[in-house]
Amino acid sequence: MSNFKNFFAAAALLLLATPAFADLASDKAAVDAAKAAGIVGEQADGYLGLVTGSADAAVTAAVNEINNGRRGVYSQTASSTGTTPDAAGQATGAQLIAKVPGGQFIKPLGGGWTKK
C-alpha cells in the first residue's frame, strides 16, 4: 500500500510541475462547483459522473478532462502494481467517496446516485 501512496504523491508533483496545472485547477474549480450544485458526483469506479445525466459544456469538458487524467493514473498504477486499471480505480473511488462531504452525490458500484 505504501507504493500506492508514493505513486499518487509522485503523480501529484508531476501535475504541479506541468503547464497544464492551470487548466487542471480551472477544471477542478468547475467540478467542485458542480458537485456542490448536485450536478456532478463521485462514482465507486473512481471516475466523476453527471448526476443529472447532462451538464453545460464547460462542466462536461472539465469532468472529461479530470476523468482522462484519472484513467491515465489508474493505468500507470495497474502497470506498476500488477493489478488492473479497474481495480486501481475502484480502490481510489472508495477513498474519494469516503471524503465526499454530506449533501453531495455518490454512486456505488451497481447502484444509483445517492446523496451522502
Number of C-alpha atoms within 10 A of each C-alpha: 7 6 11 14 10 11 17 14 12 11 14 11 11 11 15 14 10 9 9 10 13 12 12 17 13 12 21 17 14 18 23 16 14 21 23 14 13 16 21 27 27 25 26 21 22 23 22 22 23 20 21 11 8 12 15 9 9 12 22 18 15 21 24 16 16 17 16 13 14 19 18 13 18 24 18 17 21 18 13 12 14 10 13 15 20 15 16 24 23 20 15 20 23 16 13 16 21 12 10 16 13 8 13 20 25 27 22 16 11 7 10 11 17 13 13 13
